[in-house]
């Protein structure tokens, strides 16, 4: 009885270790691995095992922005089961990373948090950080901006009104051709391609006093939507042509 009480407090309870077998991870592709469970000093009933895909996101809080943890997806890899004292179980899993999984560039982080749900007990957990690469279509989109004379300044995850997306911020390497301070692409990938809200921030210094006034009032930023089908995203030059035509409307 005393051992059961201790197990509920996490002492001598079952432990869990998740091992990711897939080395190169891409949104829309499968992540595979195993969950290893080792029983503690007493038998325990496990309601389910959940793999929770998580990340950090910036969220508005009043006039400020704060970093919050967000859950992108949860995959249940077992139903109710019992783990005996000192018993070892290995549960394989495979599931598709959502298309909207953030790319782990710069300081971006994505991880899987494994949770053993046990009633009236501190749930054993395990955390595994992932390296998520851009798939070909998104990589081609970023390359098109580079060809057009922009560099990628930062990539962040934003959360708004229960939704989240990854914001890609580009700045011109030179303002001889492009008179922008920055281009922000709030990208929401899906199975068919890329949908995004684009914020074009005009460089007020190129438009004299009127431009500076508009900039101070926040009127120098234009927002519109843009989308690409996967077929279009296979050809970098086609993306270059489309993005150039789009940006020239605001240049």
N, C-alpha and C positions, 0 to 999 in steps of 0.2 A: 504493500500500500504506500509506504514511504517513497519507494522508487517511482511510483506513478505520480505522486505529488511533485517530486523533483523534475520528472520529465515534463510536466505541465509548465514548469518554470524554465525549461530549456536545458536542465542539467540531466545528462544521461538520456536525452531525447534522440530521435532519429536525426541523421544528418544527410545533406544532399549535395551533390556535385554535378554540375552540368558540363559536358565536354562537347564543344563545337567541332565537328569534323570538316565542315566546308571552310576552306581557306579564303577563297575570293568570293565576297558577298556582293550581290547586285540587287537593287529593287526589282521585284517581279520574278526573281529566281528563288529556288528553294534553299533553305538553310537546314542542314542535317546534323544530327549528333545523337548523344545518349544522355539520359539522366540516371546517375548512379545514386542509389539510396542505401544507406547502411542503418540497420536498426540499432536502437540504443539499448538501455538496460532493461526495458520492458516492451511488451508488444503495444503498438499504437495503431489506431484507425485513421487512415488518411482519406479525407473526403475527395480530394482531387489534387492533381499536380498542374500548376499553371505556369506557362512561360510568358512573362510580361515584357513586351518590347517597349523600351522607354527612351526618352531623350530629354534634353533641357530646351526650353523655349523662352523667348522674351515676351513679356505680357505687360500691357498698360495697367498701371495702378495709380489712379489719380493723374498727376502731372508727370509721374516718373515711370520708368520701365524696370521691371524686376525679372530675375531668372527663376523659372518654375520648372518642376519636373512634370512631364506629361507622359501619359501612357498612349502609345500608338496602336497597340494591338495586344490581344491575349490569346494564346493558343493552349487549349486543354489537352494534355498528353496522356491523361489517365482518368478513370472514374474512381469510385470508391474502392479502396483496397486496404489490406492489413499488412503491416510490416512487423514481423516477429522480432524478439530481442536478438540482436547480433546478426540478423538475416541481411543478406545483400541482394538487391534487385537492380537490374539494368533495363531501362526502358528506352528503346530507340524512338526518335521522332524525326519528322520531316514536315516542313510547312513553308508556304510561299511568303517571302518578305513582301509586305505591301508596297505598291508602286510609289507611295508617298513617303517611304522611309528616307530620312535625311541622309545626305552624303556626308561622310565624316572627314571633311576638309578642315584645315586650320585647327581651331579649338573645338570643333563639333564632336559631340559624343553620342553614341547610341549603344545601348546595352540590353541584354536579356536578364531579367530578374526571375529566378526560379522560386516558386512558392509552393511549399507543401501545406495544404490547408488541413489543419488538425483542430478539432473542437476543443475549447477550454484549454488551449495551450499556446505558447509562443511558437509561431510558425517558423520552421527552419527555412532559411533562404540561401541563395547563392547568386552572385552577380558576375556576369561575363560580358566584357566590353567587345564590341564588334568593329571591324574595319569595313565600311560600306563604300564601294566604288560607284562612280557614275556609269550608267549603262551607255552604250554606244550613242544613242540618240541625244541624250543630255550632254555627253562629252562633245559631240559635234556642234551643238548649240553654243557651248562655251568657246569652242575653237573659232566659230564664226565671229564672235565678238573680238577675239584676239586678232583675227585677220583684218577686221575693220578698224583696228587701232585703239582698242580698249584693253585695259588690264583688270583682272579680277581683284578687287580690294578686300572684300570680305563676304563670308557666307554665314547666315544666321537662321535659326528657326524662330518663327514668329507665331504666336497664338492669339487669335481674335475670335470672339463670339463662338467659342466652342470648336472652332476650326483651327488648323495649323498648316503652315506651308514653309518652304525654305526660300529665304530671300537672298538673291545673288546680286551683289552690288558691283557695277562696272564703272570705271572712270577712264576718260580719254587719256592716252599717253601724251597727246599733244592737242591743243585747242586750235590748231591751224585749220583742221577740217571740221572738227566737231565742237560746237560751242555749248557744251554741257558741263555742269559740275559733276553729275553722276547719273547713271541709269540704274534703277532698281527693278529687278524682275522677281515678283512674288510667284514662284513656280509651283504648280500643283500637277505633278505627273499622274497619268492614268494609263491604262492598258493600251489606249489608242494613240497616245502622244503626250504633248505638253500643253497645258493651259496656264496662262499667266496674266496677272495684272502688272502692267508696266508703268512705273512712275518716272517721267522724264524731267530732270531738274535742270533748267536752263541757267547758263552762266550770266548773271545780271550785269557783270562788269563789261559785257560786250554791248550793252544796250543803254548805257549812260544813266542819267538820274532816274528816268522812268523805270529802267530795269532794276536798279537798286531798291526803289520803292516797292516794286512788285515782289522782290525777293524778301524784303523785310516783312511784308504782309502775307508771305507764303503763297503768293499768286503766281509764282514763276514755275510751279510744278504742275505738269499735266499727267493725268492718269487715264489709261485706256487698257483694253484687253487685247491679247494676242494669243493665237493658238497655232500649233503645228501638228500635223498627223505624222505617225511614225514613218510613212513612206517618204515624206518631205525631209525628215531628219536624217535619212540615210546619205544625203548628198550635201556636203558642207558648203559648196559653192551656191547651191540653191538657197540655203539658209542665209548666206551672206547677202545675196541679192534681195531677199525678202526683208531682212532686218535693215539693210541700207535704205530701201525704199520707205520703210516705216519711219526710220529716224529722220530722214530728210524732211518730213512733214513738220518737224519741230525745230530743226536746226536754224 
